[in-house]
Amino acid sequence: MQAFLRVLRGIFITLVVLAVVAVGGYFLLPPRASATTTFMVARPAETVFTYLASAPAGVQITKGVTQLAVTSSANKVLAADIAFQDGAKGTASYTISAHDDGAQVALTLVRPLSRSPIERVQALTGGNVKALADSAAATITTQIANLKTTSFVGLRYGVVQLLAKPFFYIENCTSKESRDITAIINQAVQAIPPLLKANKLQQDGSLMAVEPRVVQGQYCYQIGYRYVGAKPNALLIGRFGDSPAGTALHMTYTGTEDKVVPEVYDRMDALLAATRLDDPTRTDDDWATFEVYNDDPTQPGGSRNRDIYYVVPSGVDLSRLTALAPPTEGSAPPADTATPTPTTPTVTAPPAAQPSAPTTPESPPAAPASATPAAPAPAPASTSATPSTTT
């Protein structure tokens, strides 16, 4: 009998020990599941960071995971609150670093766990969070592949307010070849001033070109001058309208015609896409652009001092842009062009910077413009400056 009791006692002690170990082990199990996946993208690190940091609230980073809000972003590291399909709240963090010609992204997803011992044991290897992190990495890689490979680092810009002025122009389409654009500009300089004079109109400023759209593979724009005087009732050649007005991003370019697209337009397009203000897969939402020449546009290689503007579409909020890629300081905008908005100095594109001026808008630029091809297309009527009235 005593032997039997000793056996029972041993079994009891063993069970107690196992229970203590089990309970202790449970509390040693992680209360949350965490998984990190590292992947490469063939885009500049600054572009990747800006794109991820500009994600709006409610964006789905992968099926079953919604990003609620970015809570911090600096030095290419950002954190965000996320929600899982079952309602659980967690966090996502991204660390971006330059790698060869692209960027490396380390994505970590974290979610709290229930009291289920099975779920907590599975969390030791990441549980289903690991699969979600891998899926999110694939989604992000696909999205970023639509962005431009051009880096916007070094782009200098400012935010200005433009006032409309009477604009006489001729519509034209040409290829995107710099030699064709230069030829059109040379013809405009020779042909348009006599038309203004014949209609008793006074030229008000330099040649400018509004470049709103691509038509059947050609670049189409309006090229002409602002003017002062009474508009005639009828015209054989040309049209009347208004120069661009509203809020605009301003850059100054001092290079040759053949380099303006990669040095200014490609960089600004890359920045707008990275801040999600323009969809690079579409052309119908492109921003209207225009150029004003500040010197002789007929010289070999084109103008060496031009102002370039991206007209901000109606309803577009620039806060993400100015927060993630703040306007840079520069000199005041051209006398007759525009005045910088209260929050930014007018700046420049890669080559040279053009600072900002007062807050109160003045009349639009009086500098010449180029018909340089750019990616942007027309902006909404309330913001775009594309001339339209025909007489």
HURATA-V736067 format. One record per residue. N is the residue number from 1. RES is the residue in three letters. PHI is phi in whole degrees, 0 to 359 (NA if undefined). PSI is psi in whole degrees, -180 to 180 (* if undefined). OMEGA is omega in degrees with one decimal (* if undefined). Layout:
N:RES:PHI:PSI:OMEGA / N:RES:PHI:PSI:OMEGA
This chain:
1:MET:NA:-45:179.9 / 2:GLN:298:-38:178.5 / 3:ALA:298:-40:-179.6 / 4:PHE:295:-41:179.1 / 5:LEU:295:-36:179.1 / 6:ARG:296:-38:179.0 / 7:VAL:295:-45:178.8 / 8:LEU:299:-41:179.7 / 9:ARG:297:-39:179.4 / 10:GLY:295:-42:179.2 / 11:ILE:297:-42:-179.0 / 12:PHE:298:-46:-179.5 / 13:ILE:298:-41:179.4 / 14:THR:299:-44:179.3 / 15:LEU:297:-40:179.2 / 16:VAL:297:-45:-179.9 / 17:VAL:298:-44:179.1 / 18:LEU:297:-39:179.4 / 19:ALA:296:-43:178.9 / 20:VAL:298:-44:179.7 / 21:VAL:297:-42:-178.7 / 22:ALA:296:-46:-179.9 / 23:VAL:295:-45:178.8 / 24:GLY:297:-41:179.8 / 25:GLY:295:-36:179.7 / 26:TYR:300:-44:-178.4 / 27:PHE:288:-17:176.9 / 28:LEU:274:-15:178.7 / 29:LEU:290:148:-177.6 / 30:PRO:295:137:179.0 / 31:PRO:280:-6:179.8 / 32:ARG:216:155:177.4 / 33:ALA:260:137:-178.7 / 34:SER:223:138:178.8 / 35:ALA:216:138:179.6 / 36:THR:239:134:174.6 / 37:THR:232:139:-179.1 / 38:THR:245:133:-178.1 / 39:PHE:216:163:-177.9 / 40:MET:250:145:173.7 / 41:VAL:227:142:-176.8 / 42:ALA:271:55:177.1 / 43:ARG:220:155:180.0 / 44:PRO:303:144:-177.8 / 45:ALA:302:-40:-179.5 / 46:GLU:296:-37:178.1 / 47:THR:295:-45:-179.2 / 48:VAL:297:-46:180.0 / 49:PHE:299:-46:-178.3 / 50:THR:297:-41:179.9 / 51:TYR:296:-46:-178.8 / 52:LEU:292:-38:-178.2 / 53:ALA:288:-22:-177.8 / 54:SER:266:8:-179.6 / 55:ALA:298:129:179.5 / 56:PRO:286:160:177.5 / 57:ALA:298:138:177.1 / 58:GLY:92:3:179.7 / 59:VAL:286:140:179.9 / 60:GLN:269:117:-178.3 / 61:ILE:275:-20:169.7 / 62:THR:192:166:-178.5 / 63:LYS:300:122:179.0 / 64:GLY:95:-2:179.5 / 65:VAL:225:119:179.5 / 66:THR:247:132:178.2 / 67:GLN:274:120:-176.0 / 68:LEU:278:-44:-179.1 / 69:ALA:189:146:173.0 / 70:VAL:280:124:-176.1 / 71:THR:263:-23:176.6 / 72:SER:200:147:178.0 / 73:SER:203:119:178.8 / 74:ALA:192:148:176.6 / 75:ASN:53:39:177.6 / 76:LYS:63:26:173.4 / 77:VAL:232:130:178.3 / 78:LEU:220:154:179.7 / 79:ALA:232:150:-178.8 / 80:ALA:213:149:172.4 / 81:ASP:275:140:-179.4 / 82:ILE:228:162:176.4 / 83:ALA:231:138:178.7 / 84:PHE:267:166:-174.2 / 85:GLN:302:-32:-178.3 / 86:ASP:275:5:178.3 / 87:GLY:98:-12:179.1 / 88:ALA:296:142:179.8 / 89:LYS:257:140:179.7 / 90:GLY:213:-160:-179.3 / 91:THR:224:155:173.2 / 92:ALA:231:142:176.3 / 93:SER:226:144:-178.8 / 94:TYR:232:133:173.2 / 95:THR:237:119:-175.2 / 96:ILE:248:136:177.3 / 97:SER:220:149:179.0 / 98:ALA:292:141:-179.7 / 99:HIS:211:112:-176.3 / 100:ASP:53:-124:-179.2 / 101:ASP:265:8:-177.7 / 102:GLY:225:-143:-178.0 / 103:ALA:218:152:174.8 / 104:GLN:251:134:-178.8 / 105:VAL:239:128:173.8 / 106:ALA:252:112:-178.1 / 107:LEU:253:128:178.0 / 108:THR:238:126:174.7 / 109:LEU:251:138:179.2 / 110:VAL:228:133:175.6 / 111:ARG:223:142:177.7 / 112:PRO:289:154:-178.1 / 113:LEU:249:157:174.7 / 114:SER:283:-174:-179.3 / 115:ARG:275:2:-178.4 / 116:SER:296:121:178.7 / 117:PRO:300:-37:-179.0 / 118:ILE:297:-45:-179.6 / 119:GLU:297:-38:-178.8 / 120:ARG:287:-34:176.2 / 121:VAL:293:-42:178.8 / 122:GLN:297:-29:-178.4 / 123:ALA:294:-19:179.2 / 124:LEU:300:-27:179.0 / 125:THR:249:15:177.6 / 126:GLY:99:-17:-179.7 / 127:GLY:54:-147:-179.5 / 128:ASN:281:-8:178.5 / 129:VAL:294:-34:178.7 / 130:LYS:297:-43:179.1 / 131:ALA:295:-38:178.7 / 132:LEU:293:-39:178.8 / 133:ALA:296:-42:178.3 / 134:ASP:296:-40:179.2 / 135:SER:293:-41:178.4 / 136:ALA:297:-39:178.7 / 137:ALA:299:-41:179.4 / 138:ALA:294:-41:179.3 / 139:THR:296:-47:-178.7 / 140:ILE:297:-41:179.4 / 141:THR:300:-42:179.2 / 142:THR:295:-43:-179.7 / 143:GLN:295:-45:-176.3 / 144:ILE:291:-25:178.8 / 145:ALA:298:-19:178.6 / 146:ASN:279:-15:-178.1 / 147:LEU:281:159:-179.5 / 148:LYS:290:148:177.2 / 149:THR:280:-15:179.4 / 150:THR:292:140:176.2 / 151:SER:271:137:176.5 / 152:PHE:268:0:179.0 / 153:VAL:299:130:-178.9 / 154:GLY:100:-13:177.6 / 155:LEU:290:133:178.7 / 156:ARG:244:130:-178.1 / 157:TYR:213:165:175.2 / 158:GLY:222:168:177.9 / 159:VAL:248:125:-176.9 / 160:VAL:230:164:175.1 / 161:GLN:249:130:-178.7 / 162:LEU:251:143:174.3 / 163:LEU:251:138:-179.3 / 164:ALA:290:144:174.0 / 165:LYS:225:154:178.2 / 166:PRO:305:137:-172.3 / 167:PHE:225:124:175.0 / 168:PHE:256:129:-174.3 / 169:TYR:212:164:172.8 / 170:ILE:239:132:178.7 / 171:GLU:277:144:-179.9 / 172:ASN:204:153:174.4 / 173:CYS:234:144:178.4 / 174:THR:208:174:175.9 / 175:SER:285:173:179.5 / 176:LYS:273:5:179.1 / 177:GLU:291:134:-176.9 / 178:SER:299:-34:-179.1 / 179:ARG:294:-35:179.2 / 180:ASP:288:-40:178.9 / 181:ILE:296:-45:179.0 / 182:THR:299:-40:-179.8 / 183:ALA:297:-42:179.0 / 184:ILE:296:-42:-179.1 / 185:ILE:297:-43:179.0 / 186:ASN:300:-42:179.8 / 187:GLN:293:-38:-179.7 / 188:ALA:296:-42:-179.9 / 189:VAL:299:-36:-178.2 / 190:GLN:277:-36:-171.0 / 191:ALA:268:-35:-172.1 / 192:ILE:284:-44:179.2 / 193:PRO:307:-43:177.2 / 194:PRO:298:-33:178.2 / 195:LEU:293:-40:176.8 / 196:LEU:298:-46:-178.7 / 197:LYS:297:-41:-179.4 / 198:ALA:296:-27:179.6 / 199:ASN:260:16:177.5 / 200:LYS:57:40:177.0 / 201:LEU:249:142:-180.0 / 202:GLN:262:127:178.8 / 203:GLN:297:131:-177.9 / 204:ASP:239:82:-179.6 / 205:GLY:108:-171:-174.5 / 206:SER:261:172:-179.6 / 207:LEU:301:138:176.8 / 208:MET:221:153:179.9 / 209:ALA:228:124:176.1 / 210:VAL:263:126:-171.3 / 211:GLU:241:86:-170.9 / 212:PRO:267:-18:-170.8 / 213:ARG:199:161:173.7 / 214:VAL:251:128:-178.8 / 215:VAL:237:117:178.4 / 216:GLN:48:47:175.5 / 217:GLY:80:-2:178.5 / 218:GLN:251:156:179.6 / 219:TYR:264:120:-176.6 / 220:CYS:246:140:-175.8 / 221:TYR:203:172:174.5 / 222:GLN:249:129:-177.7 / 223:ILE:237:133:-178.1 / 224:GLY:176:-157:-176.1 / 225:TYR:228:149:166.4 / 226:ARG:287:156:-174.7 / 227:TYR:214:166:174.6 / 228:VAL:234:136:179.3 / 229:GLY:138:173:-179.3 / 230:ALA:279:126:-179.5 / 231:LYS:293:129:179.1 / 232:PRO:291:159:-177.9 / 233:ASN:286:-26:-176.9 / 234:ALA:218:148:-179.8 / 235:LEU:226:137:173.3 / 236:LEU:277:-39:-177.8 / 237:ILE:229:137:174.7 / 238:GLY:97:174:179.8 / 239:ARG:219:162:175.7 / 240:PHE:247:146:177.0 / 241:GLY:195:-155:177.8 / 242:ASP:237:147:175.8 / 243:SER:289:162:-177.7 / 244:PRO:304:145:-179.5 / 245:ALA:220:160:178.1 / 246:GLY:108:-166:178.5 / 247:THR:283:139:-179.0 / 248:ALA:214:154:171.6 / 249:LEU:267:131:-173.9 / 250:HIS:243:135:175.2 / 251:MET:226:154:175.5 / 252:THR:244:135:-179.1 / 253:TYR:237:134:-177.6 / 254:THR:238:16:-179.7 / 255:GLY:260:-163:-178.5 / 256:THR:268:165:-176.8 / 257:GLU:303:-39:-174.4 / 258:ASP:287:-10:-178.9 / 259:LYS:250:-6:-173.3 / 260:VAL:294:-36:-179.2 / 261:VAL:295:-54:-179.6 / 262:PRO:292:-31:-174.6 / 263:GLU:275:-25:-178.0 / 264:VAL:239:-63:-173.1 / 265:TYR:297:-46:-179.3 / 266:ASP:297:-37:-179.5 / 267:ARG:290:-45:179.4 / 268:MET:293:-39:177.2 / 269:ASP:299:-39:179.1 / 270:ALA:296:-40:-179.9 / 271:LEU:292:-44:179.6 / 272:LEU:297:-39:178.9 / 273:ALA:291:-40:-178.8 / 274:ALA:294:-31:178.4 / 275:THR:268:9:176.1 / 276:ARG:63:29:176.5 / 277:LEU:265:-5:177.6 / 278:ASP:210:135:178.9 / 279:ASP:271:111:-176.5 / 280:PRO:293:-11:-179.7 / 281:THR:270:-4:-179.1 / 282:ARG:233:160:175.5 / 283:THR:244:-14:-176.7 / 284:ASP:286:-10:178.1 / 285:ASP:250:13:-179.7 / 286:ASP:295:153:-178.6 / 287:TRP:275:141:175.2 / 288:ALA:291:141:-180.0 / 289:THR:231:159:171.0 / 290:PHE:205:160:-178.2 / 291:GLU:233:150:176.0 / 292:VAL:230:127:179.0 / 293:TYR:276:133:177.7 / 294:ASN:256:5:178.4 / 295:ASP:213:-160:-177.1 / 296:ASP:283:109:-178.5 / 297:PRO:283:-6:-178.4 / 298:THR:266:-3:-180.0 / 299:GLN:292:155:179.4 / 300:PRO:306:129:-179.5 / 301:GLY:87:-3:178.2 / 302:GLY:83:-174:-178.1 / 303:SER:299:142:176.3 / 304:ARG:254:9:-179.6 / 305:ASN:206:89:-177.2 / 306:ARG:233:151:174.9 / 307:ASP:259:135:-178.4 / 308:ILE:239:134:-176.6 / 309:TYR:233:139:168.7 / 310:TYR:249:116:-178.7 / 311:VAL:280:125:-176.1 / 312:VAL:287:124:179.2 / 313:PRO:299:150:179.7 / 314:SER:302:133:176.3 / 315:GLY:86:-5:-179.5 / 316:VAL:280:129:178.9 / 317:ASP:266:121:-177.5 / 318:LEU:273:2:-173.5 / 319:SER:300:-39:178.9 / 320:ARG:295:-41:-179.7 / 321:LEU:297:-51:-175.7 / 322:THR:289:-23:178.2 / 323:ALA:281:-42:-176.1 / 324:LEU:273:-28:177.8 / 325:ALA:222:77:-174.0 / 326:PRO:303:144:175.3 / 327:PRO:302:147:-179.3 / 328:THR:259:157:-177.5 / 329:GLU:286:153:178.6 / 330:GLY:193:-165:-179.8 / 331:SER:270:168:-178.0 / 332:ALA:296:151:-179.2 / 333:PRO:294:163:-178.5 / 334:PRO:308:146:-174.9 / 335:ALA:317:-51:-174.7 / 336:ASP:260:15:-172.5 / 337:THR:268:-71:-174.4 / 338:ALA:194:173:175.2 / 339:THR:238:141:-178.1 / 340:PRO:293:151:177.4 / 341:THR:289:161:-176.1 / 342:PRO:307:-31:-172.4 / 343:THR:269:-7:-175.0 / 344:THR:219:148:172.9 / 345:PRO:273:146:178.5 / 346:THR:288:133:-175.5 / 347:VAL:233:-171:-175.2 / 348:THR:237:172:175.2 / 349:ALA:270:175:-171.8 / 350:PRO:332:-57:-173.0 / 351:PRO:296:-62:-173.3 / 352:ALA:225:150:-176.9 / 353:ALA:260:146:177.7 / 354:GLN:235:107:-173.9 / 355:PRO:294:177:-175.7 / 356:SER:258:167:-177.1 / 357:ALA:236:-157:-177.4 / 358:PRO:300:176:-176.9 / 359:THR:272:-26:-178.1 / 360:THR:278:126:-176.8 / 361:PRO:298:143:173.7 / 362:GLU:241:-168:-178.6 / 363:SER:288:150:-179.5 / 364:PRO:300:163:-172.6 / 365:PRO:309:150:176.4 / 366:ALA:246:29:-178.8 / 367:ALA:253:160:-177.6 / 368:PRO:294:164:-179.9 / 369:ALA:230:158:179.7 / 370:SER:245:157:178.7 / 371:ALA:265:34:-177.8 / 372:THR:298:135:178.8 / 373:PRO:292:140:175.7 / 374:ALA:219:165:-178.3 / 375:ALA:291:-38:-172.9 / 376:PRO:298:150:175.9 / 377:ALA:243:-168:-171.1 / 378:PRO:292:146:175.5 / 379:ALA:261:168:-177.7 / 380:PRO:304:154:-174.9 / 381:ALA:306:-37:-176.7 / 382:SER:293:-23:-176.6 / 383:THR:246:-38:-176.1 / 384:SER:295:151:-178.8 / 385:ALA:252:20:-177.1 / 386:THR:293:122:178.9 / 387:PRO:298:148:-176.8 / 388:SER:219:-30:-172.7 / 389:THR:292:132:179.1 / 390:THR:247:142:177.5 / 391:THR:235:*:*
